[in-house]
Amino acid sequence: MKDLSAKAAAEMSPEERNKFGVKDRMSLSLEEARQRFKKDAVLHELLGSEFVDAYLRVNEVSSSNRVIIILSYRRRAHIPTRYRPRRSG
């Protein structure tokens, strides 16, 4: 394995990335990462399609729940300040 610690792949020129064997970029979103994971034939071969499919189902549900929790937290944090009774005087 080649040492990439000197510079992040995103900071490398195309020539530098080629020299170090960096051919693909990382996914830019969770959805893109899921799609790449789903289509990766090597992962299907190593882990089994049943595991890959189950992992993706669990990952999608946990991500959806995380969004709901974050939105609920933001809503609860916002309501008390917005609807707090005004002080007189």
C-alpha positions as CSV (number, residue, x, y, z in Angstrom):
1,M,0.0,0.0,0.0
2,K,1.3,3.5,-0.9
3,D,1.7,6.2,1.7
4,L,-0.8,9.0,1.1
5,S,-0.2,10.8,4.4
6,A,1.7,13.7,2.9
7,K,-1.3,15.1,1.0
8,A,-5.0,14.5,0.9
9,A,-6.2,12.9,-2.4
10,A,-8.6,15.9,-2.9
11,E,-5.5,18.2,-2.9
12,M,-3.6,16.2,-5.4
13,S,-3.3,16.9,-9.1
14,P,-4.6,14.2,-11.5
15,E,-1.0,13.2,-12.1
16,E,-0.3,12.8,-8.4
17,R,-3.4,10.8,-7.9
18,N,-2.5,8.6,-10.8
19,K,1.1,8.1,-9.4
20,F,-0.4,6.9,-6.1
21,G,-3.0,4.8,-7.7
22,V,-6.0,6.9,-6.6
23,K,-8.6,6.2,-9.3
24,D,-11.9,6.9,-7.6
25,R,-13.1,9.7,-5.4
26,M,-15.0,9.1,-2.2
27,S,-18.8,9.5,-2.3
28,L,-20.0,13.0,-1.8
29,S,-23.3,12.0,-0.1
30,L,-24.6,9.2,1.9
31,E,-27.0,8.2,-0.9
32,E,-24.2,8.1,-3.4
33,A,-22.2,5.9,-1.0
34,R,-25.2,3.6,-0.6
35,Q,-25.5,3.2,-4.4
36,R,-21.8,2.5,-4.8
37,F,-21.9,0.0,-2.0
38,K,-25.0,-1.7,-3.5
39,K,-23.3,-2.0,-7.0
40,D,-19.9,-3.2,-5.7
41,A,-19.5,-6.7,-7.1
42,V,-16.4,-7.4,-4.8
43,L,-18.4,-6.7,-1.7
44,H,-21.3,-8.9,-2.9
45,E,-18.8,-11.7,-3.5
46,L,-16.9,-11.3,-0.2
47,L,-19.9,-10.5,2.1
48,G,-22.7,-12.1,0.2
49,S,-25.6,-10.3,-1.4
50,E,-27.9,-11.1,1.5
51,F,-25.7,-9.3,3.9
52,V,-25.2,-6.3,1.6
53,D,-29.0,-6.0,1.1
54,A,-29.7,-6.3,4.8
55,Y,-27.0,-3.8,5.7
56,L,-28.4,-1.3,3.2
57,R,-31.9,-1.7,4.6
58,V,-30.7,-1.1,8.2
59,N,-28.5,1.8,7.2
60,E,-31.3,3.5,5.4
61,V,-33.7,3.1,8.3
62,S,-31.1,4.3,10.8
63,S,-30.4,7.3,8.6
64,S,-34.1,8.2,8.3
65,N,-34.5,7.9,12.1
66,R,-31.4,10.1,12.6
67,V,-33.0,12.9,10.4
68,I,-36.3,12.6,12.3
69,I,-34.4,12.9,15.7
70,I,-32.4,15.9,14.5
71,L,-35.5,17.7,13.2
72,S,-37.4,16.9,16.4
73,Y,-34.6,18.3,18.5
74,R,-34.4,21.4,16.5
75,R,-38.1,21.9,16.7
76,R,-38.1,21.4,20.5
77,A,-35.2,23.8,20.9
78,H,-36.9,26.4,18.8
79,I,-40.4,26.3,20.3
80,P,-39.6,27.5,23.8
81,T,-37.8,30.6,22.6
82,R,-40.4,31.5,20.0
83,Y,-43.4,31.1,22.2
84,R,-42.0,32.2,25.5
85,P,-44.4,34.7,27.3
86,R,-43.2,38.2,27.0
87,R,-42.1,39.9,30.2
88,S,-43.8,43.1,31.1
89,G,-41.8,46.2,32.0
